[in-house]
Amino acid sequence: MKNIIFDWSGVVRETVASQLWIINKIFERWGVGAISLEEFRENWEQPYTLFYKRYVPEGYSEKDQAKMYKELVLDKDCPKSCEIPEMVELIRTLKSNGAFLAVVSSDLSETLLAEVKEWGLENIFNEIVTHADDKLEAVNKIIKDNHLNRGETCFIGDSNHEIDVARTMGIKSIAVTWGFTSRNKLKAKNPDYIVDEPGELSTILLA
């Protein structure tokens, strides 16, 4: 794999606890009951509007949800996310080996770009796309703009959406199980690879 596109949250960034906290705060404001970690990982979907509409079928407003999310992710009480050290080291190794690296994430630019800087990953990625709810358009643009060989390109994510995008684009899909989606749900989508720890991912990408 010479061209590697990463999702961010749930792949490079350990953020499951903070995401669940934010979701339950949003649900509380909409009068929806809190959900458990297990329910979150079984029902998470992207584009994330599909997830929210499952719980708030009437009166859902994407604009209101986005406003609340931005407010809550910056809230001092929000559980702090952190890097997954093995993933940060893998990214550095891939870069030193000459790989094309990109990020396509639904995260806010304010948080993601700050983390890239904090974790010493500046000038590592060829492209970074934030605010990408539906990631198909962004991945398509990266492949076309950079004339990437699809047979040498993969998309690494933690949800069924990344698997679907990879399949549509004719590139390899790698699903990681330490993120937002349960292993069983990911496996049901038949990704090209499914990995349970960063070491397995290193074996695939550095083989």
PAVORO-337517 format. One record per residue (C-alpha): residue in one letter; x, y, z. Coordinates in nm, 4 decimals. Example, Ala and Ser with C-alpha at 12.3 -4.5 7.8 and 13.67 -1.06 7.14 Angstrom:
BEGIN
MILUM   res       east      north         up
MILUM     A     1.2300    -0.4500     0.7800
MILUM     S     1.3670    -0.1060     0.7140
This chain:
BEGIN
MILUM   res       east      north         up
MILUM     M     0.0000     0.0000     0.0000
MILUM     K     0.1633     0.3216    -0.1164
MILUM     N    -0.1338     0.5535    -0.0636
MILUM     I    -0.3048     0.5484     0.2739
MILUM     I    -0.6113     0.7498     0.3698
MILUM     F    -0.6961     0.7625     0.7389
MILUM     D    -1.0125     0.8389     0.9239
MILUM     W    -0.9106     1.0204     1.2443
MILUM     S    -1.1393     0.9732     1.5452
MILUM     G    -1.1499     0.6096     1.6492
MILUM     V    -0.8463     0.5296     1.4335
MILUM     V    -0.5590     0.7635     1.5229
MILUM     R    -0.7390     0.9397     1.8064
MILUM     E    -0.8836     0.7587     2.1092
MILUM     T    -1.2132     0.9388     2.1439
MILUM     V    -1.4906     0.6869     2.2095
MILUM     A    -1.5559     0.8118     2.5644
MILUM     S    -1.5748     1.1768     2.4611
MILUM     Q    -1.7972     1.0989     2.1621
MILUM     L    -2.0430     0.9070     2.3784
MILUM     W    -2.0447     1.1888     2.6356
MILUM     I    -2.1210     1.4459     2.3636
MILUM     I    -2.3943     1.2308     2.2081
MILUM     N    -2.5701     1.1778     2.5400
MILUM     K    -2.5519     1.5512     2.6158
MILUM     I    -2.7115     1.6254     2.2779
MILUM     F    -2.9762     1.3587     2.3391
MILUM     E    -3.0498     1.5120     2.6797
MILUM     R    -3.1169     1.8501     2.5188
MILUM     W    -3.3523     1.6829     2.2725
MILUM     G    -3.5286     1.4868     2.5461
MILUM     V    -3.3846     1.1521     2.4376
MILUM     G    -3.2613     0.8971     2.6915
MILUM     A    -2.8910     0.8247     2.7290
MILUM     I    -2.7410     0.5240     2.5498
MILUM     S    -2.4719     0.2834     2.6673
MILUM     L    -2.1302     0.2308     2.5129
MILUM     E    -2.2448    -0.1047     2.3743
MILUM     E    -2.5530     0.0487     2.2116
MILUM     F    -2.3436     0.3315     2.0686
MILUM     R    -2.0945     0.0908     1.9071
MILUM     E    -2.3729    -0.1269     1.7627
MILUM     N    -2.5751     0.1626     1.6182
MILUM     W    -2.3132     0.4196     1.5121
MILUM     E    -2.3487     0.5174     1.1460
MILUM     Q    -2.1928     0.7598     0.9058
MILUM     P    -2.2882     0.9928     0.7612
MILUM     Y    -2.3591     1.0768     1.1275
MILUM     T    -2.6933     1.2345     1.0360
MILUM     L    -2.8222     0.8778     0.9921
MILUM     F    -2.7267     0.7969     1.3513
MILUM     Y    -2.9013     1.1011     1.4976
MILUM     K    -3.2134     1.0504     1.2871
MILUM     R    -3.2420     0.6971     1.4276
MILUM     Y    -3.2925     0.8456     1.7737
MILUM     V    -3.4532     1.1786     1.6806
MILUM     P    -3.6730     1.0924     1.3813
MILUM     E    -3.8840     1.4091     1.4115
MILUM     G    -3.7527     1.7559     1.4704
MILUM     Y    -3.3918     1.6647     1.3972
MILUM     S    -3.1909     1.9625     1.2779
MILUM     E    -2.8437     1.9062     1.1365
MILUM     K    -2.7625     2.2725     1.1960
MILUM     D    -2.8644     2.2539     1.5634
MILUM     Q    -2.6773     1.9266     1.6096
MILUM     A    -2.3595     2.0709     1.4562
MILUM     K    -2.3838     2.3792     1.6778
MILUM     M    -2.4290     2.1709     1.9931
MILUM     Y    -2.1483     1.9340     1.8947
MILUM     K    -1.9014     2.2190     1.8452
MILUM     E    -1.9992     2.3691     2.1786
MILUM     L    -1.9710     2.0390     2.3654
MILUM     V    -1.6461     1.9146     2.2120
MILUM     L    -1.4812     2.2297     2.3476
MILUM     D    -1.6559     2.2035     2.6862
MILUM     K    -1.4127     2.1795     2.9800
MILUM     D    -1.6094     1.8815     3.1168
MILUM     C    -1.5838     1.6800     2.7962
MILUM     P    -1.3618     1.3731     2.8495
MILUM     K    -1.0246     1.4429     2.6933
MILUM     S    -0.9283     1.2472     2.3856
MILUM     C    -0.5720     1.1369     2.3262
MILUM     E    -0.3542     0.9936     2.0548
MILUM     I    -0.3024     0.6220     2.0072
MILUM     P     0.0796     0.6171     2.0343
MILUM     E     0.1270     0.3119     1.8117
MILUM     M    -0.0755     0.4792     1.5367
MILUM     V     0.1223     0.8018     1.5568
MILUM     E     0.4466     0.6044     1.5318
MILUM     L     0.3119     0.4010     1.2396
MILUM     I     0.2194     0.7187     1.0533
MILUM     R     0.5723     0.8531     1.0991
MILUM     T     0.7191     0.5242     0.9751
MILUM     L     0.4939     0.5203     0.6692
MILUM     K     0.5971     0.8755     0.5858
MILUM     S     0.9658     0.7900     0.6170
MILUM     N     0.9034     0.5027     0.3750
MILUM     G     0.7681     0.7456     0.1167
MILUM     A     0.3957     0.6714     0.1458
MILUM     F     0.1293     0.9195     0.0355
MILUM     L    -0.0745     0.9948     0.3489
MILUM     A    -0.4094     1.1707     0.3819
MILUM     V    -0.6804     1.2224     0.6417
MILUM     V    -1.0538     1.2378     0.5689
MILUM     S    -1.2501     1.3046     0.8850
MILUM     S    -1.5819     1.4438     1.0045
MILUM     D    -1.3952     1.6066     1.2951
MILUM     L    -1.3777     1.9812     1.3373
MILUM     S    -1.0687     2.1462     1.1938
MILUM     E    -1.0191     2.3281     1.5248
MILUM     T    -0.9595     2.0039     1.7114
MILUM     L    -0.8008     1.7846     1.4432
MILUM     L    -0.5387     2.0338     1.3257
MILUM     A    -0.4479     2.1156     1.6857
MILUM     E    -0.3940     1.7442     1.7506
MILUM     V    -0.1791     1.7055     1.4377
MILUM     K     0.0447     1.9802     1.5750
MILUM     E     0.0403     1.8523     1.9352
MILUM     W     0.1333     1.4987     1.8304
MILUM     G     0.4210     1.6072     1.6074
MILUM     L     0.2519     1.5160     1.2790
MILUM     E     0.2855     1.8494     1.1035
MILUM     N     0.4108     1.8231     0.7437
MILUM     I     0.3363     1.4487     0.7474
MILUM     F     0.0070     1.4373     0.5588
MILUM     N    -0.0211     1.5277     0.1925
MILUM     E    -0.3845     1.6227     0.2436
MILUM     I    -0.6186     1.6742     0.5397
MILUM     V    -0.9944     1.7049     0.4903
MILUM     T    -1.2118     1.7928     0.7910
MILUM     H    -1.5885     1.8395     0.8356
MILUM     A    -1.6453     1.5445     0.5980
MILUM     D    -1.9742     1.3846     0.7015
MILUM     D    -2.0125     1.1808     0.3817
MILUM     K    -1.6513     1.0924     0.2955
MILUM     L    -1.7051     0.9635    -0.0587
MILUM     E    -1.6601     1.2980    -0.2313
MILUM     A    -1.3436     1.3811    -0.0370
MILUM     V    -1.1789     1.0432    -0.1037
MILUM     N    -1.2727     1.0613    -0.4712
MILUM     K    -1.1182     1.4088    -0.5006
MILUM     I    -0.7951     1.3032    -0.3278
MILUM     I    -0.7546     1.0046    -0.5600
MILUM     K    -0.8221     1.2072    -0.8742
MILUM     D    -0.6255     1.5200    -0.7810
MILUM     N    -0.3189     1.3179    -0.6854
MILUM     H    -0.3499     1.0579    -0.9639
MILUM     L    -0.3348     0.7741    -0.7128
MILUM     N    -0.3198     0.4139    -0.8293
MILUM     R    -0.6340     0.2591    -0.6795
MILUM     G    -0.4700    -0.0802    -0.6543
MILUM     E    -0.2106     0.0700    -0.4205
MILUM     T    -0.4551     0.2763    -0.2137
MILUM     C    -0.6486     0.1970     0.1044
MILUM     F    -0.8911     0.3706     0.3386
MILUM     I    -0.8579     0.2952     0.7104
MILUM     G    -1.1657     0.3549     0.9226
MILUM     D    -1.3688     0.2414     1.2199
MILUM     S    -1.7183     0.2457     1.0696
MILUM     N    -1.9123     0.0784     0.7915
MILUM     H    -1.9117     0.4073     0.6032
MILUM     E    -1.5372     0.3901     0.5340
MILUM     I    -1.5789     0.0323     0.4092
MILUM     D    -1.8581     0.1423     0.1738
MILUM     V    -1.6562     0.4381     0.0458
MILUM     A    -1.3515     0.2196    -0.0205
MILUM     R    -1.5611    -0.0373    -0.2070
MILUM     T    -1.7273     0.2313    -0.4202
MILUM     M    -1.3899     0.3848    -0.5066
MILUM     G    -1.2296     0.0513    -0.5913
MILUM     I    -0.9646     0.0740    -0.3189
MILUM     K    -0.8820    -0.1516    -0.0235
MILUM     S    -1.0740    -0.1154     0.3026
MILUM     I    -0.9132    -0.1698     0.6415
MILUM     A    -1.1487    -0.1696     0.9403
MILUM     V    -1.0123    -0.1176     1.2914
MILUM     T    -1.2046    -0.2509     1.5898
MILUM     W    -1.0846    -0.0088     1.8589
MILUM     G    -1.3116     0.2741     1.7415
MILUM     F    -1.6798     0.3588     1.7226
MILUM     T    -1.8148     0.0364     1.5718
MILUM     S    -1.8297    -0.3158     1.7081
MILUM     R    -1.6229    -0.5905     1.5454
MILUM     N    -1.9320    -0.7911     1.4501
MILUM     K    -2.0883    -0.4967     1.2697
MILUM     L    -1.7661    -0.4228     1.0824
MILUM     K    -1.7137    -0.7877     0.9919
MILUM     A    -2.0646    -0.8088     0.8450
MILUM     K    -1.9572    -0.5506     0.5840
MILUM     N    -1.6734    -0.7762     0.4605
MILUM     P    -1.3850    -0.5277     0.4594
MILUM     D    -1.0655    -0.6370     0.2859
MILUM     Y    -0.8942    -0.6415     0.6245
MILUM     I    -1.0161    -0.6196     0.9827
MILUM     V    -0.7621    -0.5538     1.2580
MILUM     D    -0.7879    -0.5599     1.6354
MILUM     E    -0.4699    -0.3750     1.7269
MILUM     P    -0.2260    -0.1329     1.5647
MILUM     G     0.0443    -0.4009     1.5406
MILUM     E    -0.1712    -0.5970     1.2945
MILUM     L    -0.2161    -0.2826     1.0895
MILUM     S     0.1598    -0.2293     1.0801
MILUM     T     0.2054    -0.5819     0.9456
MILUM     I    -0.0374    -0.5149     0.6603
MILUM     L     0.0925    -0.1712     0.5642
MILUM     L     0.4647    -0.2379     0.6035
MILUM     A     0.4710    -0.5853     0.4484
